[in-house]
Amino acid sequence: MFPDRTLSGPHLARLLGEWRSSGPVYLALARALRLLVLDGRLPLRTRLPGERELAEALGVSRTTATAAYAALRDEGFLASRRGAGSWTRLPADAAVPEHPRGGGEDVIDLSCAACAAPEGALGGAIEAATAELPRHLPGPGYDAAGLPVLREAIAAHLTARGVPTSAEQVLVTAGAQHAWTLLLRVLAGPGDRILTEHPTYPAALDAVRAIGARAVPVPMLADGWDLDMLAATLRQAAPRLAYLIPDHQNPTGLTMPAAGREQLVALARATRTPLVIDETIAGLDLGPFSAVPPVAALDPDGDVVITTGSMSKAFWAGLRVGWVRASPALVQRLATARMALDIASPVLEQLVAVELLRDAPAIVERQRRGARERRDVLAAAVRSTFPAWRFALPGGGLSLWIELDVPRSTAFAAIADRHGVRLAAGPRFGVDGAFERHVRIPYALPAPVLEEAVARLAVAWRAVTESGPVTPEPTAALVA
Ligand SMILES: Cc1ncc(COP(=O)(O)O)c(C=O)c1O
């Protein structure tokens, strides 16, 4: 297995950000590199710079670089061959997922912003779906665009949200990430530019990279979208697609106002740029809002607005059911492309989704109430424990996007891990190592667990801030 790409010393230094923490320097470096591999920012089979180059780029001794690489090699995160250098890998015997979870009974996983299944609702839906299944057994079970009954149910769900939708405008997918991947496959290709918010949902950026396209990030302002910057980027960078999350943006939790939506759609029309609007989190508005119409309501025929959505946040991510809302012609193209990937979604899960959507208003309202309570508990705990951190209470979604008082997010995530909390460091949500001053903390877990997590984070943060000098973050990195 040979490396796919080579990283320079300065590039790796940028990815590492503020990596130093307490204890031996080589261990801190090995820990930070391991975290980069585990959270996907350092792809597998990437050749790392030689030890001398790394030492120079980081301002450490060559012995430190050598010892860090040796530690990673011992743990199975680095493979080396004389003459070919060292490249990233995962330990062969450990099934380490890209976004590590668990790792011990006592680990609190704050790397994932998704809730447990709504109590009581799923059992009934599964029973009803199982009773319905025999009606589908005489057929082949392959329906690339989705079961007609689910396409109808999703169309009715979207219509109730304010976007008149017919079943042929709906493609059922295995979640919103699958929907985005399919759209990229059909509408974009290697070398294309894809406009994204900055910060944004990390897996969306991963999908862009996976097709060899390039994200063109547009920075979010503290209170919303920079529509002037968006307009300039649409005009000057001529992106193939724009991907936005106007309904409770992940990770900031911001919601785009109605006027912004109108401007956005007008811009997309003027520049002929398809907008992919990710509504995965749309159900979790925590208000108070005056109702903001979905972006697709401004373009119901789907000329420029394509919507993706999912059962994952307001119902349960384990179902793996999502959708695309687009013009019937694009739905057909996507269904055809999908046949080369996974052919169709599982019938039983689709039937479960139909049942859940029947009770959507009651289930979603309960999920919202729970999220609101947990948000307030987490916000209070963070405010009292970390008075120097800053964040705005989000109007929707499942996480706080917190500005730390010092730019040490990567070191914080590494050290928090040792204190039993798994965190997604700020740079995971950006391009080129930005957001070292931010961290996302979800409120998807029960309130007492969140309070325990904050107590552990307090100990970890003390270790971070006591571990040596802090280099000021270059402001340019924030808006790169
Ligand atoms: C904005 C956004 N889009 C998509 C997804 C993935 O959704 P799904 O589970 O439906 O693939 C997530 C999950 O966190 C998300 O936050």
PDBQT file of the ligand as one rigid body, heavy atoms in Angstrom, charges set to zero:
ROOT
HETATM    1  C1  LIG A 501     -26.076  19.677   7.949  1.00  0.00    +0.000 C 
HETATM    2  C2  LIG A 501     -26.091  18.187   7.900  1.00  0.00    +0.000 A 
HETATM    3  N1  LIG A 501     -26.290  17.572   6.726  1.00  0.00    +0.000 NA
HETATM    4  C3  LIG A 501     -26.295  16.241   6.637  1.00  0.00    +0.000 A 
HETATM    5  C4  LIG A 501     -26.083  15.456   7.746  1.00  0.00    +0.000 A 
HETATM    6  C5  LIG A 501     -26.088  13.975   7.565  1.00  0.00    +0.000 C 
HETATM    7  O1  LIG A 501     -27.400  13.551   7.609  1.00  0.00    +0.000 OA
HETATM    8  P1  LIG A 501     -27.841  12.067   7.316  1.00  0.00    +0.000 P 
HETATM    9  O2  LIG A 501     -27.719  11.314   8.602  1.00  0.00    +0.000 OA
HETATM   10  O3  LIG A 501     -29.245  12.203   6.880  1.00  0.00    +0.000 OA
HETATM   11  O4  LIG A 501     -26.967  11.529   6.246  1.00  0.00    +0.000 OA
HETATM   12  C6  LIG A 501     -25.870  16.037   8.981  1.00  0.00    +0.000 A 
HETATM   13  C7  LIG A 501     -25.621  15.221  10.163  1.00  0.00    +0.000 C 
HETATM   14  O5  LIG A 501     -25.106  15.670  11.147  1.00  0.00    +0.000 OA
HETATM   15  C8  LIG A 501     -25.882  17.446   9.068  1.00  0.00    +0.000 A 
HETATM   16  O6  LIG A 501     -25.668  18.070  10.213  1.00  0.00    +0.000 OA
ENDROOT
TORSDOF 0
